[in-house]
Amino acid sequence: MMALLSALTMEIAIPVCAVIGIAFSLVQWRCRLCYSDDEGQDTAQLRAARHKYAEIKNTISEGVRSFLLTEYRYAGVFVVAFAILIFLLLGSVERFTTQSRPCTSNHSKTCKPALVTAVFSTVSFLLGAFTSVLFGSLGTKIAMFANARNALEERNIAERTFRSCAFMGFLLAAIDLLVLYLAIILFKLYYGNDWEGLFEAITGYVLGGSFMALFKRVSGGIYAKAADACVHLVREIEQNCPQTERNPAVISNYVGDIVGEIAGMGPDLFGSYTESSCVALVLASISSFGIEHNFTAMCYPLLISSMGILVSLVATVWGEIKPASKTEKYIISTILMTVGIVVVSLIALPSSFTIYNIGLPKVVKNWQLSLCVGVGLWAGHISGFANKNYTNIYFSCLQDGAAHNFHSGLQAAPQNVNVALGSVSIPFFAAVSIFVSYRFAGTYGIAVAALGMLSPIATRLAIDASGPLGDNAEGIAMMASIGAPEDADNTTAAIGKEFAIESAALVSIALLGAFVNRPAMSSSVDVLTPKVIVGLIMGSWLPYCFSAMTMGSVGRAGFKMALEVREQLLRFGPEHIGVHEKPNYARCFEIATEASFRGTIGPCALVMLTPLIIGTAFSVEMLSGLLAGSVGSVVQIAISASKTDGAWIQAKEDIKAGALEYAKKHCRGEPTLLRIAESGKTIGDPRKDTSGPPLHILIQLMAVESLVLAPFFATHGGLLFKFL
């Protein structure tokens, strides 16, 4: 039984949904511009506050522009160098010949030359990097405008912040879908029905986006947390230092929120979103879809993404937006997407089809694949709420520790570590989705489960990004003497962080499966061989080394910034800095920017070169072990890092909100307890925002790099063993 949706209808539906997403994002931005800054009485005090607000906004924008210009300079060198390397390695598979070659999946058929695949892979790599940069730049500009503008609006800040972030969410989903689909259509003009070569070339697009995501996440995270650590250090050393725009460390901290959370988070989710789609397309190309030239069924992942845009649109316009209703929108999008998955599966897939899992055929029903997508969707939903509530309930542990410990309240530290270590049980939901999906549809089922988890990404990005924008708006309003806007509800951002970790695990497993399933691989990987075991050990070590490098960079950058700020304080005086002469903001921006990018080179080189060295010098088996070992290690470290800081943040906020009264009744020295929580947050922040998020990209980037360079590894890999 064939699919109900014709190829022509499918080819129209996908770009139409992408255009709808772009149009809706523009509508959200237009609505954002409709709000007037002139609401209320135009008093002299308000005019002065607006003038001060404009100065703060311009200073923050200057810092963000400085960071972006330096980022383009550093990233451009890396991208060009690696693009040349991709071309040389893939072109050398057939010694740069232009002759057609037998297909690796079916030797009776003829496929395009390896040199052509090298050219198309290089082009798609550059396209992916450019698309990621484009989205990151647009998101950053939106954030610079929105966070400052929200500071002037005391009413309904939650709705206006969410609308600004919805613009970014829909733009990400729509641009990714549209560019990926257009690339497939254009490449298809040359490749025709050579699905193997076409999607082998398309994976370069994912590699480019993932590389820029890692670069942006690491550099932005180092900048943001170095500035945050600088503020804390200066506050501890200089007791009379103002915590306003007169302090250059404070302004640098607001710049860090944008370049770390917005400029880094958007490309991060962009990479995961693209990878989940592409790995499903690669696996579909070697299934009965590819053999029967069923283009509609092969584009099933893109149809799921298209449905995700429509579902997110409905969830976004559903009711009035208030801090508490963000969670409701998350639930609405999940429920609607469940229905959408069933509809797409029934109209786009045949009643049964065959996939090949490590060379073995497996018959799959369309309802089984629908179940795989749904399991991934709900696993992300449940794990997100588990993450949001985990640290909340554990504040009782902090209270109990304060009550039963001696008056200093030092028991808070081990209790928060306990939260971090105990929370690693949350990947159980990802494990269940992996098991169920593999049982029904093999590695392809895992790939579409990851796609299901990320499908309503427009809504989830809006929820995640509204937290830092709300915080920025509140800080700017207080510095400009406008008055703090209403609470923007930063706690819902925890939902977005958790499903990013879970989806990364699923995407990485699917990428590893696609790598092992490549027809170029001579045999399946045996986990008991010494090569694989050595790879597992190295893969487990790699994330720890990466985290240590990024944490060290934060410490060095924060210390350099603190020295510069303290020098300015000594020159002007803590009470007079910024009164008669502006602080030297540019110098602080320069120190933070240069330190962040110098600290980025080592971790990025480690991630990009390790698979290349292992696959070339040792073997494909050791590389497979490396990828598998890194997945297990990364998931645990990333979740632990997230919960460590999450517990400290919740403790600090609850103490400030009134829970300190509990401590007053049970222990002496309650100010010490609050101070411990604030210090713990400063220490935990780099783990959560600098070392944790890039780990998601680490495992995905290494896996997709291995997939792109798989023909080279299969042909020339294991050089060291060939000479021994």
VOLO-52663 format. One record per residue (C-alpha): y, x, z; residue in one letter. Coordinates in steps of 0.05 Angstrom, whole numbers, plus 32768, in hexadecimal, padded with zeros to 4 digits. Layout:
% residues N
Y|X|Z|a;
...
***
This chain:
% residues 724
8000|8000|8000|m;
8042|801E|7FEA|m;
8084|801D|8011|a;
80B0|7FE0|800B|l;
80EF|800A|8002|l;
80F8|8023|7FBB|s;
810F|806B|7FAC|a;
8150|8052|7F8E|l;
8161|8028|7FCB|t;
8151|8062|7FF8|m;
817D|8091|7FD0|e;
81B6|8060|7FD8|i;
81AA|804D|8021|a;
81AC|8094|803E|i;
81F1|80A9|8022|p;
820D|8064|8030|v;
81FA|806A|807A|c;
8219|80AF|807C|a;
8259|8095|805D|v;
825A|805B|808F|i;
8254|808E|80C7|g;
828E|80B7|80AC|i;
82B9|8078|80A1|a;
82AB|805F|80E7|f;
82BD|80A3|8105|s;
82FF|80A0|80E0|l;
830A|8059|80FB|v;
82FE|8073|8141|q;
8331|80AA|8136|w;
8363|8078|8118|r;
835B|804C|8155|c;
8366|8089|8180|r;
83A8|8095|815C|l;
83BD|804D|8166|c;
83C9|8058|81B0|y;
8412|8066|81BB|s;
842F|809B|81E8|d;
846A|806E|81F6|d;
8448|803B|8221|e;
846E|8029|825F|g;
84B5|803C|8274|q;
84D2|807A|8254|d;
84F1|8098|8294|t;
850E|80DD|829B|a;
84D3|80F1|82C6|q;
84A2|80DA|8291|l;
84C8|80FF|825B|r;
84C5|813F|8284|a;
847B|8135|828F|a;
8470|812C|8245|r;
8496|816B|8235|h;
846B|8191|8267|k;
842D|8171|824A|y;
8441|8189|8204|a;
8449|81D0|821D|e;
8405|81CF|823E|i;
83E5|81B1|8200|k;
8404|81E6|81D3|n;
83ED|821E|8201|t;
83A6|8205|8202|i;
83A6|81FC|81B7|s;
83BE|8244|81AF|e;
8382|825D|81D8|g;
8351|8233|81B0|v;
836D|824B|816D|r;
8368|8293|8185|s;
831F|8289|8197|f;
830E|8267|8155|l;
832F|829D|812A|l;
8308|82D3|814D|t;
82C9|82AA|8149|e;
82CF|82A3|80FD|y;
82D9|82EF|80F7|r;
829C|8301|811F|y;
826F|82C9|8105|a;
8282|82D7|80BD|g;
8267|831E|80C1|v;
8225|8306|80DF|f;
821C|82CD|80AD|v;
8229|82F8|8070|v;
81FC|8330|8089|a;
81C2|8301|8099|f;
81CA|82DB|8057|a;
81C0|831D|8032|i;
8184|832C|805D|l;
8164|82E8|804E|i;
816D|82F3|8003|f;
814E|8338|8005|l;
8113|8325|8031|l;
8100|82E6|800B|l;
810D|8305|7FC7|g;
80DF|833F|7FD8|s;
80A4|830F|7FE0|v;
8098|8312|7F95|e;
80BF|8352|7F89|r;
80FC|832C|7F6F|f;
80D6|8311|7F33|t;
80EF|82D5|7F0C|t;
80A9|82C0|7EF8|q;
808D|827E|7F11|s;
8054|8283|7F43|r;
8019|8258|7F59|p;
8029|822A|7F92|c;
800C|8241|7FD4|t;
7FF7|81FA|7FE6|s;
7FD6|81ED|7FA2|n;
7FC7|8228|7F76|h;
7FBC|81FB|7F3A|s;
8006|81EB|7F39|k;
8041|8218|7F28|t;
807C|8220|7F57|c;
80C0|8240|7F4F|k;
80C8|828C|7F56|p;
80D1|82A9|7F9B|a;
8114|82C7|7F84|l;
812E|8281|7F76|v;
8118|826A|7FBB|t;
813D|82A7|7FD8|a;
817D|8293|7FB4|v;
8179|824A|7FC9|f;
8167|825D|8011|s;
81A3|828B|8015|t;
81D1|8256|7FF9|v;
81B7|8221|8029|s;
81BE|8252|8063|f;
8207|825C|8052|l;
8210|8211|8049|l;
81F2|8203|808E|g;
821F|8237|80AF|a;
825C|821B|808C|f;
824B|81D3|809F|t;
8242|81E7|80E8|s;
8284|820C|80E8|v;
82A7|81D1|80C7|l;
828D|81A0|80FA|f;
829C|81CF|8134|g;
82E3|81D8|811C|s;
82F0|818E|8112|l;
82D3|817E|8156|g;
82FE|81B3|8177|t;
833E|8199|8156|k;
832C|8152|816C|i;
8320|8169|81B3|a;
8363|818F|81B6|m;
8387|8150|81A0|f;
835F|811E|81C9|a;
835B|8141|820C|n;
83A6|814D|820F|a;
83B8|8107|81F5|r;
838B|80E6|8227|n;
83B3|8107|825E|a;
83ED|80D9|824E|l;
83C4|809A|8254|e;
83B6|8082|829A|e;
8392|8042|8284|r;
834C|803C|8268|n;
8343|8087|825F|i;
82F7|807C|825A|a;
82FE|8053|821A|e;
832F|8082|81F9|r;
8307|80C0|820A|t;
82C7|80A0|81F1|f;
82E9|808B|81B0|r;
8300|80D2|81A4|s;
82BA|80ED|81B1|c;
829A|80B6|8186|a;
82C2|80D3|814C|f;
829E|8115|8156|m;
825A|80F5|8160|g;
825B|80CC|8120|f;
8279|8105|80F9|l;
8240|8133|810E|l;
8209|8101|80FD|a;
8228|80EC|80BB|a;
823C|8131|80A2|i;
81F8|814E|80B2|d;
81D3|8115|8090|l;
8200|8115|8053|l;
8201|8160|8047|v;
81B6|8167|8052|l;
81A7|812D|8023|y;
81D6|8147|7FED|l;
81B7|818C|7FF2|a;
8172|816F|7FE8|i;
8189|8146|7FAC|i;
81AC|8182|7F8C|l;
8171|81B1|7F99|f;
8142|817C|7F7D|k;
8166|8180|7F3A|l;
8148|81C6|7F32|y;
8108|81C1|7F5A|y;
80F2|817D|7F41|g;
80B1|816B|7F64|n;
80A6|81B1|7F80|d;
80AF|8196|7FC7|w;
8093|81D6|7FE6|e;
80C8|8202|7FC8|g;
8100|81CF|7FD1|l;
80F7|81C6|801C|f;
80E8|8210|8025|e;
812E|821C|800A|a;
814C|81E3|8033|i;
8136|8203|8075|t;
816C|8238|8069|g;
819F|8201|8076|y;
8181|81F7|80BC|v;
8181|8242|80C9|l;
81CC|8247|80B9|g;
81DE|820D|80E6|g;
81B3|8227|811F|s;
81D0|826D|811B|f;
8217|8253|8120|m;
8202|8225|8158|a;
81E7|8260|8180|l;
8225|828A|8172|f;
8254|8252|8186|k;
822D|823E|81C3|r;
8227|8284|81DF|v;
826E|829A|81D1|s;
828D|8258|81E8|g;
8262|8257|8227|g;
8275|829F|823A|i;
82BF|828F|822F|y;
82BD|824E|8257|a;
8297|8268|8293|k;
82BC|82AB|8294|a;
82FD|8284|8299|a;
82DF|8257|82CF|d;
82C8|8293|82F7|a;
830D|82B3|82EF|c;
832E|8275|830D|v;
8300|8278|8349|h;
8308|82C3|8353|l;
8354|82C0|8350|v;
8356|8284|837F|r;
832C|82A9|83B2|e;
8355|82E9|83AE|i;
839C|82CC|83A8|e;
83A1|8292|83D8|q;
83E7|827D|83C0|n;
83D6|827E|8377|c;
83EB|823D|8355|p;
83B3|8214|8335|q;
83E0|81FA|82FD|t;
83F6|8210|82B8|e;
841D|8248|82D9|r;
83DA|826A|82E5|n;
83BF|8286|82A3|p;
8378|8282|82BE|a;
837E|8236|82C4|v;
8394|822E|827C|i;
835D|825C|8264|s;
832C|8230|828A|n;
8342|81F3|8263|y;
833C|8219|8222|v;
82F6|822C|8238|g;
82E3|81E3|8242|d;
82F3|81D5|81F9|i;
82D4|8213|81D9|v;
8297|820F|8206|g;
8287|81C5|820A|e;
82A3|81AA|81C8|i;
82A3|81E5|8197|a;
825F|81FA|81B1|g;
823D|81B8|81C0|m;
8249|8198|817C|g;
8229|81CF|8153|p;
81F0|81D2|8186|d;
81DD|8189|817B|l;
81EC|8191|8131|f;
81B6|81C7|812E|g;
8182|819F|8154|s;
8191|8161|812A|y;
8189|8187|80E9|t;
814B|81AC|80FF|e;
8126|816D|8113|s;
8134|814F|80CE|s;
8122|818D|80A6|c;
80E2|819E|80CA|v;
80CA|8157|80BE|a;
80DC|815E|8074|l;
80B7|81A0|806F|v;
8077|8182|808D|l;
807E|8144|8062|a;
8080|8170|8023|s;
8038|8187|802F|i;
801E|8141|803F|s;
8008|8109|8010|s;
8052|80F9|8008|f;
805C|813A|7FE2|g;
801B|8135|7FBC|i;
802A|80EE|7FA4|e;
8074|80FD|7F99|h;
8088|80C6|7FC8|n;
80D1|80D9|7FD2|f;
80E1|809B|7FFC|t;
80AB|80AA|8030|a;
80BD|80F3|8030|m;
8105|80E2|8042|c;
80ED|80B9|807D|y;
8110|80E9|80AE|p;
8153|80DF|808B|l;
814A|8093|808E|l;
813E|8098|80D9|i;
817F|80C0|80DF|s;
81A3|808B|80B5|s;
818A|8054|80E3|m;
81A3|807D|811E|g;
81E9|807C|8102|i;
81E8|8030|80FB|l;
81CB|8026|8140|v;
81FE|8054|8160|s;
8235|802D|813D|l;
821E|7FEC|815C|v;
8217|800C|81A1|a;
825D|802B|819D|t;
8280|7FE9|818D|v;
8256|7FC2|81BF|w;
8285|7FA9|81F6|g;
82BE|7FCA|821B|e;
82B8|8013|822C|i;
82BC|8025|8275|k;
82A0|8060|829B|p;
8262|8039|82B1|a;
8257|801A|826C|s;
8248|805D|824C|k;
8203|805B|8269|t;
81FB|8014|824F|e;
820C|802C|8208|k;
81D6|8061|820F|y;
81A3|802B|8221|i;
81BB|7FFD|81E9|i;
81B5|8034|81B5|s;
816E|8043|81CB|t;
8157|7FFB|81C9|i;
8176|7FEE|8185|l;
815A|802F|8169|m;
8114|801A|817F|t;
811A|7FDD|8153|v;
8138|8006|811B|g;
80FE|8037|811C|i;
80CC|7FFF|8111|v;
80F5|7FE3|80D7|v;
80FC|8026|80B4|v;
80B3|8037|80BD|s;
809C|7FF5|809F|l;
80C8|7FF8|8061|i;
80C8|8043|8052|a;
8080|8058|8060|l;
803F|8043|8040|p;
800E|8021|806E|s;
7FE6|8062|8073|s;
7FEF|80A9|805B|f;
7FD2|80EE|8065|t;
7FF1|8129|8088|i;
7FD5|816F|808D|y;
7FD3|818D|80D2|n;
7FC2|81D8|80CF|i;
7FA0|81CB|808D|g;
7F76|818F|80A5|l;
7F84|814A|8088|p;
7F96|8112|80B8|k;
7F9F|80C9|80A4|v;
7FDB|80A9|80C7|v;
7FF1|8060|80C9|k;
803B|804E|80C2|n;
803B|802D|8107|w;
8020|806D|8126|q;
8059|8095|8109|l;
8089|8060|8122|s;
806B|8068|8167|l;
8076|80B3|8164|c;
80C0|80AA|8156|v;
80C6|8076|818D|g;
80A3|80A2|81C0|v;
80D5|80DA|81B2|g;
8110|80AA|81B7|l;
80FB|808E|81FA|w;
80E6|80D2|8216|a;
812D|80EA|820A|g;
8149|80AB|8229|h;
811F|80AF|8269|i;
8128|80FA|8272|s;
8173|80F3|826A|g;
8177|80C0|82A3|f;
8147|80E9|82CD|a;
8177|8124|82C5|n;
81B3|80FA|82D7|k;
8194|80DF|8317|n;
816E|811C|832E|y;
81A7|8141|834E|t;
81C6|8101|8369|n;
818B|80F2|8396|i;
8187|8139|83AC|y;
81CB|8139|83CB|f;
81A7|811A|8407|s;
8182|815D|840C|c;
81C5|8180|840F|l;
81DC|8151|8445|q;
819C|815A|846C|d;
81A3|81A5|8465|g;
81EA|81A3|8480|a;
81D5|8177|84B9|a;
819B|81A0|84D1|h;
81B4|81E5|84C1|n;
81E4|820B|84EC|f;
822D|81FC|84E2|h;
8239|8226|84A3|s;
8210|81F7|8478|g;
81EF|8231|8452|l;
81B0|8207|8449|q;
81D3|81E8|840D|a;
81C2|8225|83E2|a;
8176|8223|83E8|p;
8176|81D7|83E2|q;
819A|81DD|839F|n;
816A|8212|8387|v;
8132|81E3|839B|n;
8151|81AD|836F|v;
8152|81DD|8334|a;
810A|81F3|833D|l;
80EF|81AE|834A|g;
8112|818E|830F|s;
80E8|81B3|82DD|v;
80B7|817A|82E2|s;
80E4|8151|82B4|i;
80C6|8171|8274|p;
808A|8144|8283|f;
80AB|8110|8256|f;
80B0|8142|821C|a;
8068|8157|8228|a;
8051|810E|8224|v;
8077|8103|81E3|s;
8059|8143|81C6|i;
8012|812E|81D9|f;
8019|80E7|81BF|v;
803C|80FB|817F|s;
8009|8132|816F|y;
7FD0|8102|817D|r;
7FE8|80D0|814A|f;
8008|80FB|8114|a;
7FFE|8145|8123|g;
8039|8174|811D|t;
805D|8143|80F0|y;
805B|8111|8129|g;
807C|8143|8158|i;
80B3|8150|8124|a;
80C4|8106|811D|v;
80C1|80FD|8169|a;
80F7|8132|816F|a;
811E|810E|813A|l;
8117|80CC|8160|g;
8132|80EE|819F|m;
816F|8104|8179|l;
8178|80C7|814C|s;
81B1|80A4|8173|p;
81D5|80E6|8178|i;
821A|80C9|8169|a;
821A|80A0|81A9|t;
81FC|80D8|81D2|r;
822D|810C|81BB|l;
8266|80DC|81CB|a;
824B|80D4|8212|i;
8240|811F|821B|d;
8283|8135|8200|a;
82AD|8101|8226|s;
82A0|8126|8268|g;
82C5|8167|8259|p;
82FC|8141|8234|l;
8307|8114|826F|g;
830A|814F|829E|d;
833C|8172|8272|n;
8367|8133|826E|a;
8367|812D|82B9|e;
837B|8176|82C3|g;
83B3|8174|8290|i;
83CE|8133|82AD|a;
83D1|8152|82F2|m;
83F3|8191|82D9|m;
8426|8169|82B2|a;
8434|813D|82EF|s;
8420|80FF|82C9|i;
83EB|80EA|82FB|g;
83A1|80EF|82F4|a;
8380|80BD|82C4|p;
8347|8092|82DC|e;
8303|80B2|82E3|d;
82E3|80C2|82A1|a;
829D|80C4|82BF|d;
8284|8109|82B1|n;
8240|80FB|82CF|t;
8225|80DA|8290|t;
822A|811D|826C|a;
81EA|8130|8291|a;
81C4|8100|8265|i;
81D8|8125|8226|g;
81C6|816A|8242|k;
8180|8156|8254|e;
816B|8137|8212|f;
8186|8176|81EF|a;
8152|81A0|8215|i;
811A|816E|8209|e;
8129|8167|81BF|s;
812C|81B3|81B7|a;
80E6|81B8|81D3|a;
80CC|8184|81A2|l;
80F1|81A3|8167|v;
80D8|81E8|8177|s;
808F|81D1|817C|i;
8097|81AE|8139|a;
80B6|81EC|811A|l;
807E|8217|8135|l;
804C|81E5|8118|g;
806F|81E8|80D4|a;
806E|8234|80D7|f;
8023|8236|80E6|v;
8016|81FF|80B3|n;
8036|8226|807B|r;
8002|822E|8043|p;
8016|8278|803F|a;
7FF6|8284|8082|m;
7FB0|829D|8078|s;
7F92|827E|80B7|s;
7FA4|8258|80F5|s;
7FBB|827D|8133|v;
7F87|828B|8168|d;
7FA7|828B|81AD|v;
7F71|82B9|81CA|l;
7F80|82F4|819D|t;
7FA6|832F|81BD|p;
7FDE|8329|8189|k;
7FED|82E1|819D|v;
7FE9|82F1|81E8|i;
801A|832A|81E1|v;
8048|82FC|81BA|g;
8043|82C7|81F1|l;
8058|82FA|8226|i;
8092|8313|81FC|m;
80A8|82CB|81ED|g;
80A8|82BB|8238|s;
80D3|82F8|8246|w;
8106|82ED|820E|l;
812C|82B2|822D|p;
8134|82D7|826F|y;
8151|8313|824B|c;
8180|82E5|8224|f;
8198|82C2|8263|s;
81A4|8304|8286|a;
81CE|831D|824C|m;
81FA|82DF|824A|t;
8202|82DC|8296|m;
8217|8325|8296|g;
824A|8317|8260|s;
8268|82DE|8289|v;
8270|830C|82C6|g;
8291|8344|829E|r;
82C0|8316|8279|a;
82D4|82EF|82B8|g;
82E2|8330|82DE|f;
830F|834A|82A6|k;
8335|8309|82A4|m;
833D|8309|82EF|a;
835B|834F|82ED|l;
838E|833A|82B9|e;
83A2|82FB|82DE|v;
83A8|8320|8320|r;
83D4|8355|82FE|e;
8402|831E|82E5|q;
8403|82FF|832A|l;
8416|8341|834A|l;
844C|834C|8315|r;
846D|8307|831C|f;
8455|82F5|8362|g;
8423|82BC|836F|p;
845A|828B|8381|e;
8489|829D|8347|h;
8459|82A6|830D|i;
846D|8279|82D3|g;
84AE|8263|82F4|v;
84E1|828E|82CF|h;
84B3|82AC|829A|e;
8474|8292|8279|k;
8433|82B5|828D|p;
8412|82DF|8258|n;
83DF|82AB|8242|y;
83D0|82D0|8201|a;
83B6|830D|8226|r;
8385|82E2|824E|c;
836E|82BF|820F|f;
8364|8302|81ED|e;
833B|831F|8226|i;
830E|82E1|822B|a;
8305|82DB|81E0|t;
82F3|8324|81D3|e;
82C6|8328|8210|a;
82A1|82E8|81FC|s;
8293|82FF|81B5|f;
827F|8345|81CA|r;
8250|8325|81FB|g;
8234|82F8|81C3|t;
821E|8330|8195|i;
81E4|8348|81C0|g;
81C4|8304|81CE|p;
81CB|82ED|8185|c;
81AE|832E|816B|a;
8174|8327|819C|l;
8164|82E1|8183|v;
816C|82EF|8139|m;
8149|8333|8136|l;
810E|8327|8164|t;
80E7|82F8|8135|p;
80F8|8325|80FA|l;
80DF|8364|811D|i;
80A0|8343|813A|i;
808C|8321|80F9|g;
8099|835E|80CE|t;
8080|8397|80FA|a;
8047|8373|811D|f;
8029|8332|8103|s;
8030|82E8|80F8|v;
8001|82DC|8132|e;
802D|8302|8163|m;
806A|82DD|8148|l;
8048|829A|8153|s;
8038|82AF|819B|g;
8081|82C4|81A4|l;
809A|827F|818E|l;
8068|825A|81B9|a;
8077|8284|81F7|g;
80C2|827C|81F0|s;
80BD|8230|81EC|v;
809A|8229|822F|g;
80C8|825B|8251|s;
8108|823F|8234|v;
80FB|81F7|8249|v;
80F1|820A|8291|q;
812B|823B|8295|i;
815C|820B|8272|a;
814C|81D0|829E|i;
814D|81FA|82DD|s;
8191|8216|82C9|a;
81AC|81D1|82BD|s;
8195|81B6|8300|k;
81AD|81F1|8328|t;
81F5|81E3|8315|d;
81EA|8198|8313|g;
81D7|8197|835D|a;
8215|81C0|8370|w;
8243|8194|8348|i;
8227|8154|8366|q;
822C|8172|83AC|a;
8274|8186|83A3|k;
8289|8143|8385|e;
8265|811C|83BB|d;
8285|8146|83F2|i;
82CA|813B|83D4|k;
82BC|80F1|83CC|a;
82B0|80E7|8416|g;
826B|8100|8425|a;
828B|8137|844E|l;
8292|8105|8486|e;
8247|8108|848C|y;
824C|8154|8495|a;
8283|814C|84C9|k;
8255|8124|84F5|k;
821A|8153|84F0|h;
8236|819A|84EA|c;
8273|81C2|84FB|r;
829C|81E8|84C8|g;
8298|81B2|8493|e;
82CE|81D4|8467|p;
829C|820D|845F|t;
826A|81DC|8442|l;
829B|81C6|840C|l;
82AD|820E|83FE|r;
8263|821F|83F6|i;
825A|81E6|83C4|a;
8297|81FC|839C|e;
827F|8244|839A|s;
8239|822D|8387|g;
8256|8206|834C|k;
827B|8244|8334|t;
823A|826C|8337|i;
820F|8235|8318|g;
823E|8225|82DF|d;
822E|8262|82B5|p;
81E4|8252|82BA|r;
81EE|820A|82A5|k;
8222|8214|826E|d;
8218|825C|8256|t;
81CF|826F|825F|s;
81B0|822A|825D|g;
81C9|8207|821C|p;
81BF|8243|81ED|p;
8176|8247|8202|l;
816A|8205|81DC|h;
8185|8227|819D|i;
815F|8267|81AB|l;
811A|8249|81A3|i;
812F|821E|8168|q;
8152|8257|8144|l;
8118|8287|814B|m;
80E7|8251|8133|a;
8111|823E|80F6|v;
811E|8287|80E5|e;
80D3|8293|80E6|s;
80C9|8256|80BA|l;
80FD|826D|8087|v;
80E1|82B3|8084|l;
8098|829D|8086|a;
8089|82B2|803E|p;
80A3|82F8|804D|f;
807A|82FE|808E|f;
803B|82E4|806A|a;
8044|8318|8033|t;
805F|8355|8056|h;
8055|8346|80A0|g;
802D|8373|80CF|g;
8045|83B5|80B2|l;
8036|83DB|80F2|l;
7FED|83C7|80F1|f;
7FE6|83D8|80A8|k;
7FF5|8421|80B7|f;
7FC9|8425|80F5|l;
***
